[in-house]
Protein backbone atom coordinates (compact mmCIF):
# COMPACT_ATOMS: atom_id res chain seq x y z
CA UNK A 1 0.00 0.00 0.00
CA UNK A 2 1.26 3.45 -0.86
CA UNK A 3 -1.37 5.30 1.20
CA UNK A 4 -0.06 5.86 4.74
CA UNK A 5 -1.14 7.33 8.05
CA UNK A 6 1.22 10.22 7.33
CA UNK A 7 -0.74 11.02 4.14
CA UNK A 8 -3.96 11.22 6.16
CA UNK A 9 -2.33 13.40 8.82
CA UNK A 10 -1.07 15.77 6.11
CA UNK A 11 -4.61 15.90 4.70
CA UNK A 12 -5.97 16.71 8.16
CA UNK A 13 -3.59 19.66 8.45
CA UNK A 14 -4.54 20.82 4.95
CA UNK A 15 -8.29 20.60 5.65
CA UNK A 16 -8.24 22.16 9.11
CA UNK A 17 -10.47 25.23 9.16
CA UNK A 18 -12.06 24.38 5.80
CA UNK A 19 -14.09 21.34 6.89
CA UNK A 20 -16.40 20.91 9.86
CA UNK A 21 -15.13 18.59 12.59
CA UNK A 22 -18.46 16.84 12.95
CA UNK A 23 -19.75 15.47 16.28
CA UNK A 24 -19.19 11.84 17.23
CA UNK A 25 -21.63 11.19 20.06
CA UNK A 26 -23.01 8.31 22.10
CA UNK A 27 -26.43 7.11 20.89
CA UNK A 28 -28.20 5.88 24.02
CA UNK A 29 -31.43 4.60 22.47
CA UNK A 30 -29.72 2.91 19.52
CA UNK A 31 -27.35 1.26 22.00
CA UNK A 32 -30.33 -0.14 23.89
CA UNK A 33 -31.89 -1.41 20.66
CA UNK A 34 -28.74 -3.06 19.27
CA UNK A 35 -26.98 -4.24 22.43
CA UNK A 36 -23.77 -2.47 21.39
CA UNK A 37 -22.35 0.85 22.59
CA UNK A 38 -23.11 2.96 19.54
CA UNK A 39 -21.36 6.19 18.59
CA UNK A 40 -22.56 8.20 15.58
CA UNK A 41 -20.30 10.35 13.41
CA UNK A 42 -22.55 13.01 11.87
CA UNK A 43 -20.92 13.64 8.47
CA UNK A 44 -24.39 14.58 7.19
CA UNK A 45 -23.79 17.90 9.00
CA UNK A 46 -21.07 19.00 6.57
CA UNK A 47 -22.07 22.01 4.46
CA UNK A 48 -22.91 19.80 1.45
CA UNK A 49 -24.35 17.16 3.82
CA UNK A 50 -21.71 14.54 3.02
CA UNK A 51 -18.20 13.36 3.92
CA UNK A 52 -17.22 13.71 0.25
CA UNK A 53 -16.07 17.29 0.82
CA UNK A 54 -12.97 16.01 2.60
CA UNK A 55 -11.47 14.02 -0.24
CA UNK A 56 -12.55 16.50 -2.90
CA UNK A 57 -10.97 19.46 -1.12
CA UNK A 58 -7.75 17.59 -0.35
CA UNK A 59 -7.37 16.83 -4.08
CA UNK A 60 -8.24 20.39 -5.18
CA UNK A 61 -5.73 21.95 -2.78
CA UNK A 62 -2.98 19.79 -4.30
CA UNK A 63 -3.45 21.10 -7.87
CA UNK A 64 -0.89 23.29 -9.60
CA UNK A 65 -1.73 26.80 -10.74
CA UNK A 66 -2.00 25.62 -14.36
CA UNK A 67 -4.33 22.74 -13.39
CA UNK A 68 -6.54 25.09 -11.42
CA UNK A 69 -6.76 27.46 -14.37
CA UNK A 70 -7.82 24.71 -16.81
CA UNK A 71 -10.40 23.30 -14.40
CA UNK A 72 -11.49 19.94 -13.06
CA UNK A 73 -14.01 17.25 -13.92
CA UNK A 74 -15.67 14.61 -11.76
CA UNK A 75 -18.22 11.84 -12.13
CA UNK A 76 -20.61 11.33 -9.27
CA UNK A 77 -24.00 10.04 -8.19
CA UNK A 78 -24.34 13.23 -6.19
CA UNK A 79 -22.33 13.77 -3.02
CA UNK A 80 -18.86 13.86 -4.59
CA UNK A 81 -20.32 16.21 -7.20
CA UNK A 82 -21.45 18.67 -4.56
CA UNK A 83 -18.17 18.48 -2.67
CA UNK A 84 -16.13 19.17 -5.81
CA UNK A 85 -18.49 21.89 -7.06
CA UNK A 86 -18.66 23.73 -3.73
CA UNK A 87 -14.94 23.80 -2.99
CA UNK A 88 -13.97 24.42 -6.63
CA UNK A 89 -16.14 27.53 -6.56
CA UNK A 90 -14.52 28.64 -3.27
CA UNK A 91 -11.08 28.23 -4.84
CA UNK A 92 -11.99 29.81 -8.18
CA UNK A 93 -11.56 26.55 -10.14
CA UNK A 94 -13.94 25.80 -13.07
CA UNK A 95 -15.72 22.49 -12.50
CA UNK A 96 -17.58 20.07 -14.77
CA UNK A 97 -19.65 17.31 -13.16
CA UNK A 98 -21.03 14.26 -15.01
CA UNK A 99 -23.95 12.57 -13.24
CA UNK A 100 -26.21 9.63 -14.13
CA UNK A 101 -29.57 10.73 -15.53
CA UNK A 102 -31.51 9.25 -12.62
CA UNK A 103 -29.55 10.97 -9.84
CA UNK A 104 -31.98 12.38 -7.21
CA UNK A 105 -33.01 15.91 -8.14
CA UNK A 106 -31.86 17.32 -4.82
CA UNK A 107 -28.28 16.35 -5.62
CA UNK A 108 -28.40 17.63 -9.21
CA UNK A 109 -29.85 21.01 -8.27
CA UNK A 110 -27.49 21.52 -5.34
CA UNK A 111 -24.53 20.78 -7.61
CA UNK A 112 -25.72 23.33 -10.15
CA UNK A 113 -26.31 25.84 -7.37
CA UNK A 114 -22.61 25.65 -6.50
CA UNK A 115 -21.77 26.91 -9.98
CA UNK A 116 -20.62 23.70 -11.68
CA UNK A 117 -21.46 22.72 -15.25
CA UNK A 118 -23.63 19.62 -14.83
CA UNK A 119 -23.89 17.00 -17.57
CA UNK A 120 -26.44 14.20 -17.12
CA UNK A 121 -25.32 11.06 -18.94
CA UNK A 122 -26.19 7.35 -18.78
CA UNK A 123 -28.41 5.28 -16.54
CA UNK A 124 -25.79 4.35 -13.95
CA UNK A 125 -22.59 5.59 -12.36
CA UNK A 126 -20.38 3.52 -14.66
CA UNK A 127 -21.95 5.11 -17.76
CA UNK A 128 -21.13 8.54 -16.36
CA UNK A 129 -17.63 7.34 -15.50
CA UNK A 130 -16.73 6.39 -19.10
CA UNK A 131 -18.12 9.66 -20.45
CA UNK A 132 -16.15 11.63 -17.87
CA UNK A 133 -12.84 10.13 -18.97
CA UNK A 134 -13.56 11.08 -22.60
CA UNK A 135 -14.42 14.66 -21.64
CA UNK A 136 -11.35 14.97 -19.40
CA UNK A 137 -9.03 14.18 -22.31
CA UNK A 138 -10.95 16.25 -24.83
CA UNK A 139 -11.13 19.39 -22.66
CA UNK A 140 -7.81 18.88 -20.81
CA UNK A 141 -9.46 18.87 -17.38
CA UNK A 142 -7.99 17.30 -14.23
CA UNK A 143 -10.01 14.32 -13.05
CA UNK A 144 -11.06 14.40 -9.39
CA UNK A 145 -11.89 10.72 -8.98
CA UNK A 146 -14.57 9.95 -6.38
CA UNK A 147 -12.63 7.10 -4.77
CA UNK A 148 -9.63 5.60 -6.59
CA UNK A 149 -7.21 8.44 -5.83
CA UNK A 150 -4.81 8.50 -2.89
CA UNK A 151 -5.37 12.20 -2.16
CA UNK A 152 -9.12 11.63 -2.11
CA UNK A 153 -8.72 8.56 0.13
CA UNK A 154 -6.44 10.51 2.48
CA UNK A 155 -9.06 13.23 2.81
CA UNK A 156 -11.75 10.69 3.69
CA UNK A 157 -9.40 9.09 6.21
CA UNK A 158 -9.43 12.25 8.32
CA UNK A 159 -12.83 11.08 9.58
CA UNK A 160 -11.16 8.18 11.42
CA UNK A 161 -8.60 10.48 13.05
CA UNK A 162 -11.45 12.61 14.38
CA UNK A 163 -13.52 9.65 15.57
CA UNK A 164 -10.66 8.13 17.55
CA UNK A 165 -9.76 11.52 19.01
CA UNK A 166 -13.39 12.10 20.01
CA UNK A 167 -14.05 8.54 21.24
CA UNK A 168 -10.71 6.84 22.06
CA UNK A 169 -12.35 3.62 23.33
CA UNK A 170 -13.90 2.68 19.96
CA UNK A 171 -13.36 -1.00 19.09
CA UNK A 172 -15.11 -1.30 15.71
CA UNK A 173 -15.97 1.01 12.84
CA UNK A 174 -18.73 0.02 10.40
CA UNK A 175 -18.26 1.86 7.12
CA UNK A 176 -20.33 1.89 3.90
CA UNK A 177 -18.57 0.76 0.71
CA UNK A 178 -19.23 1.89 -2.84
CA UNK A 179 -16.03 2.42 -4.76
CA UNK A 180 -14.03 1.95 -1.57
CA UNK A 181 -12.41 5.36 -1.11
CA UNK A 182 -14.06 6.08 2.23
CA UNK A 183 -13.33 2.75 3.90
CA UNK A 184 -9.78 2.67 2.50
CA UNK A 185 -8.88 6.05 3.95
CA UNK A 186 -10.57 5.24 7.24
CA UNK A 187 -8.91 1.81 7.50
CA UNK A 188 -5.41 3.17 6.89
CA UNK A 189 -5.91 6.01 9.38
CA UNK A 190 -7.65 4.01 12.08
CA UNK A 191 -5.26 1.05 11.92
CA UNK A 192 -2.32 3.44 11.88
CA UNK A 193 -3.45 5.07 15.12
CA UNK A 194 -5.05 2.04 16.77
CA UNK A 195 -3.83 -1.26 15.20
CA UNK A 196 -6.33 -3.50 16.99
CA UNK A 197 -9.45 -1.63 15.89
CA UNK A 198 -11.77 -3.63 13.64
CA UNK A 199 -12.95 -2.16 10.32
CA UNK A 200 -16.10 -3.75 8.91
CA UNK A 201 -17.62 -2.74 5.59
CA UNK A 202 -21.24 -2.77 4.50
CA UNK A 203 -22.79 -2.88 1.05
CA UNK A 204 -26.27 -3.10 -0.38
CA UNK A 205 -27.30 -6.65 -1.30
CA UNK A 206 -28.14 -5.22 -4.71
CA UNK A 207 -24.63 -3.76 -5.24
CA UNK A 208 -22.13 -6.11 -3.53
CA UNK A 209 -19.35 -5.49 -6.07
CA UNK A 210 -16.42 -5.06 -3.68
CA UNK A 211 -17.37 -8.17 -1.72
CA UNK A 212 -17.76 -10.21 -4.90
CA UNK A 213 -14.38 -9.07 -6.21
CA UNK A 214 -12.62 -9.96 -2.98
CA UNK A 215 -14.32 -13.36 -2.96
CA UNK A 216 -13.17 -13.84 -6.59
CA UNK A 217 -16.75 -14.07 -7.81
CA UNK A 218 -18.30 -12.51 -10.93
CA UNK A 219 -19.70 -9.07 -10.22
CA UNK A 220 -23.49 -9.12 -10.43
CA UNK A 221 -25.39 -5.99 -9.43
CA UNK A 222 -28.98 -4.85 -9.75
CA UNK A 223 -30.10 -1.66 -11.48
CA UNK A 224 -31.21 0.25 -8.42
CA UNK A 225 -30.86 0.53 -4.65
CA UNK A 226 -32.14 3.08 -2.17
CA UNK A 227 -28.46 3.44 -1.22
CA UNK A 228 -27.55 4.97 -4.58
CA UNK A 229 -24.49 6.65 -3.05
CA UNK A 230 -22.78 3.23 -2.81
CA UNK A 231 -24.25 1.76 -6.01
CA UNK A 232 -20.89 1.14 -7.72
CA UNK A 233 -20.34 -1.83 -10.04
CA UNK A 234 -16.60 -1.25 -10.54
CA UNK A 235 -14.80 -0.44 -7.27
CA UNK A 236 -11.31 1.06 -7.39
CA UNK A 237 -8.15 -0.94 -7.94
CA UNK A 238 -6.24 0.98 -5.29
CA UNK A 239 -9.11 0.74 -2.82
CA UNK A 240 -9.59 -2.98 -3.40
CA UNK A 241 -6.03 -3.74 -2.30
CA UNK A 242 -6.49 -1.79 0.92
CA UNK A 243 -9.87 -3.37 1.66
CA UNK A 244 -8.46 -6.87 1.15
CA UNK A 245 -5.66 -6.17 3.62
CA UNK A 246 -7.35 -4.13 6.36
CA UNK A 247 -11.11 -4.79 6.34
CA UNK A 248 -12.25 -7.78 8.40
CA UNK A 249 -15.55 -8.42 6.60
CA UNK A 250 -18.08 -6.90 4.23
CA UNK A 251 -21.66 -7.22 5.46
CA UNK A 252 -24.68 -7.03 3.17
CA UNK A 253 -28.02 -5.35 3.89
CA UNK A 254 -31.34 -5.46 2.04
CA UNK A 255 -33.55 -2.65 0.84
CA UNK A 256 -36.08 -3.03 3.66
CA UNK A 257 -33.26 -3.00 6.22
CA UNK A 258 -31.88 0.22 4.73
CA UNK A 259 -35.32 1.81 4.80
CA UNK A 260 -35.83 0.78 8.43
CA UNK A 261 -32.47 2.27 9.40
CA UNK A 262 -33.27 5.59 7.68
CA UNK A 263 -36.59 5.76 9.52
CA UNK A 264 -35.06 4.77 12.86
CA UNK A 265 -32.43 7.51 12.64
CA UNK A 266 -35.17 9.99 11.82
CA UNK A 267 -37.36 8.86 14.71
CA UNK A 268 -34.68 8.35 17.37
CA UNK A 269 -31.84 10.71 16.48
CA UNK A 270 -33.97 13.31 14.65
CA UNK A 271 -31.42 13.28 11.82
CA UNK A 272 -31.95 12.82 8.08
CA UNK A 273 -29.67 10.41 6.22
CA UNK A 274 -29.68 8.94 2.74
CA UNK A 275 -29.57 5.20 2.08
CA UNK A 276 -25.77 4.96 2.11
CA UNK A 277 -25.66 6.98 5.32
CA UNK A 278 -27.94 4.46 7.04
CA UNK A 279 -26.04 1.38 5.82
CA UNK A 280 -23.89 1.07 8.95
CA UNK A 281 -26.89 1.08 11.28
CA UNK A 282 -28.70 -1.38 9.01
CA UNK A 283 -25.73 -3.76 9.25
CA UNK A 284 -25.56 -3.39 13.03
CA UNK A 285 -29.28 -4.10 13.42
CA UNK A 286 -28.95 -7.18 11.21
CA UNK A 287 -25.88 -8.51 13.07
CA UNK A 288 -26.64 -7.65 16.71
CA UNK A 289 -25.03 -10.75 18.21
CA UNK A 290 -21.73 -10.12 16.42
CA UNK A 291 -21.32 -6.61 17.81
CA UNK A 292 -23.02 -7.05 21.19
CA UNK A 293 -21.33 -5.07 24.01
CA UNK A 294 -18.70 -3.68 21.60
CA UNK A 295 -18.02 0.02 21.24
CA UNK A 296 -19.10 0.59 17.66
CA UNK A 297 -18.63 3.72 15.56
CA UNK A 298 -21.17 4.28 12.78
CA UNK A 299 -20.60 6.79 10.03
CA UNK A 300 -23.65 8.76 8.91
CA UNK A 301 -21.95 9.48 5.61
CA UNK A 302 -24.55 11.70 3.97
CA UNK A 303 -27.97 13.26 4.24
CA UNK A 304 -28.85 14.12 0.64
CA UNK A 305 -32.05 12.17 0.15
CA UNK A 306 -34.83 13.10 -2.26
CA UNK A 307 -37.88 14.27 -0.31
CA UNK A 308 -40.26 12.10 -2.33
CA UNK A 309 -38.13 9.04 -1.56
CA UNK A 310 -37.98 10.00 2.11
CA UNK A 311 -41.76 10.45 2.17
CA UNK A 312 -42.25 6.97 0.69
CA UNK A 313 -39.81 5.44 3.18
CA UNK A 314 -41.68 7.03 6.08
CA UNK A 315 -45.05 5.75 4.89
CA UNK A 316 -43.73 2.27 4.09
CA UNK A 317 -42.00 2.12 7.47
CA UNK A 318 -45.14 3.17 9.29
CA UNK A 319 -47.02 0.44 7.41
CA UNK A 320 -44.46 -2.20 8.42
CA UNK A 321 -44.73 -1.08 12.05
CA UNK A 322 -48.51 -1.16 12.04
CA UNK A 323 -48.86 2.59 12.48
CA UNK A 324 -50.33 3.03 9.00
CA UNK A 325 -52.49 0.12 7.93
CA UNK A 326 -55.12 -0.88 5.39
CA UNK A 327 -57.99 -2.84 6.88
CA UNK A 328 -60.55 -4.53 4.62
CA UNK A 329 -63.93 -4.91 6.28
CA UNK A 330 -66.81 -6.87 4.79
CA UNK A 331 -70.13 -5.18 5.52
CA UNK A 332 -73.81 -5.34 4.54
CA UNK A 333 -74.57 -2.85 1.76
CA UNK A 334 -77.37 -1.07 3.62
CA UNK A 335 -77.82 2.52 4.84
CA UNK A 336 -75.97 3.33 8.07
CA UNK A 337 -73.56 0.39 7.92
CA UNK A 338 -70.52 2.46 6.95
CA UNK A 339 -71.26 4.85 9.79
CA UNK A 340 -71.50 1.94 12.23
CA UNK A 341 -68.07 0.60 11.25
CA UNK A 342 -66.58 4.09 11.37
CA UNK A 343 -67.99 4.57 14.86
CA UNK A 344 -66.28 1.40 16.08
CA UNK A 345 -62.98 2.58 14.61
CA UNK A 346 -63.41 5.96 16.29
CA UNK A 347 -64.25 4.40 19.65
CA UNK A 348 -61.06 2.32 19.54
CA UNK A 349 -58.93 5.36 18.67
CA UNK A 350 -58.15 4.52 15.04
CA UNK A 351 -57.79 7.59 12.84
CA UNK A 352 -59.36 7.12 9.39
CA UNK A 353 -57.17 8.60 6.65
CA UNK A 354 -58.97 7.21 3.57
CA UNK A 355 -62.07 5.11 2.81
CA UNK A 356 -62.68 3.08 -0.36
CA UNK A 357 -66.18 1.57 -0.63
CA UNK A 358 -66.29 -1.29 -3.19
CA UNK A 359 -69.48 -2.84 -4.54
CA UNK A 360 -69.14 -3.61 -8.25
CA UNK A 361 -65.73 -5.29 -8.50
CA UNK A 362 -66.40 -8.13 -6.11
CA UNK A 363 -67.35 -11.79 -6.16
CA UNK A 364 -69.07 -11.52 -2.79
CA UNK A 365 -72.88 -11.94 -2.56
CA UNK A 366 -75.21 -9.07 -3.43
CA UNK A 367 -75.89 -6.57 -0.65
CA UNK A 368 -72.30 -7.07 0.48
CA UNK A 369 -69.66 -4.34 0.28
CA UNK A 370 -65.92 -4.46 0.80
CA UNK A 371 -64.66 -1.34 2.55
CA UNK A 372 -60.95 -0.53 2.71
CA UNK A 373 -59.95 1.77 5.56
CA UNK A 374 -56.52 3.40 5.63
CA UNK A 375 -55.91 3.94 9.35
CA UNK A 376 -53.37 5.59 11.58
CA UNK A 377 -52.80 3.58 14.75
CA UNK A 378 -50.48 3.70 17.75
CA UNK A 379 -48.80 0.48 16.69
CA UNK A 380 -49.31 -3.28 16.56
CA UNK A 381 -51.01 -3.69 19.96
CA UNK A 382 -53.45 -0.92 19.09
CA UNK A 383 -54.11 -2.58 15.72
CA UNK A 384 -54.97 -5.81 17.55
CA UNK A 385 -57.50 -3.91 19.67
CA UNK A 386 -59.15 -2.46 16.57
CA UNK A 387 -59.38 -5.83 14.80
CA UNK A 388 -60.78 -7.49 17.96
CA UNK A 389 -63.46 -4.79 18.32
CA UNK A 390 -64.58 -5.21 14.71
CA UNK A 391 -64.69 -8.99 14.95
CA UNK A 392 -66.65 -8.73 18.21
CA UNK A 393 -69.22 -6.74 16.22
CA UNK A 394 -69.42 -9.68 13.74
CA UNK A 395 -67.42 -8.07 10.95
CA UNK A 396 -65.00 -10.04 8.81
CA UNK A 397 -61.63 -8.21 8.80
CA UNK A 398 -58.48 -8.81 6.74
CA UNK A 399 -55.12 -7.19 5.96
CA UNK A 400 -54.96 -7.30 2.14
CA UNK A 401 -51.33 -6.14 1.84
CA UNK A 402 -49.74 -9.46 2.66
CA UNK A 403 -46.25 -8.43 1.48
CA UNK A 404 -46.21 -5.37 3.71
CA UNK A 405 -48.26 -6.73 6.58
CA UNK A 406 -47.33 -5.25 9.97
CA UNK A 407 -44.59 -7.18 11.76
CA UNK A 408 -43.63 -7.53 15.40
Secondary structure by P-SEA (a helix, b strand, c coil): ccccaaaaaaaaaaaccccccccccccaaaaaacccbbbbbccccccccccaaaaaaaaaaaccaaaaaaccccccccaaaaaaaaaaaaabbbbbbbbcccccaaaaaaaaaaccccccccccaaaaaaaaaaaaaaaccccccccccaaaaaaaaaaaaaaaaacccccbbbbbbcccaaaaaaaaaaaaacccbbbbbbbbcccaaaaaaaacccccccccccccccccccccaaaaaaaaccccbbbbbcaaaaaaaaaaaaaccccccccccaaaaaaaaaccccccccbbbbbcccccccaaaaaaaaaaaaaaaccbbbbbbbbccccaaaaaaaaaaaaacccccbbbbbcccccccccbbbbbbbcccccaaaaaaaaaaaaaabbbbbbccccccccc
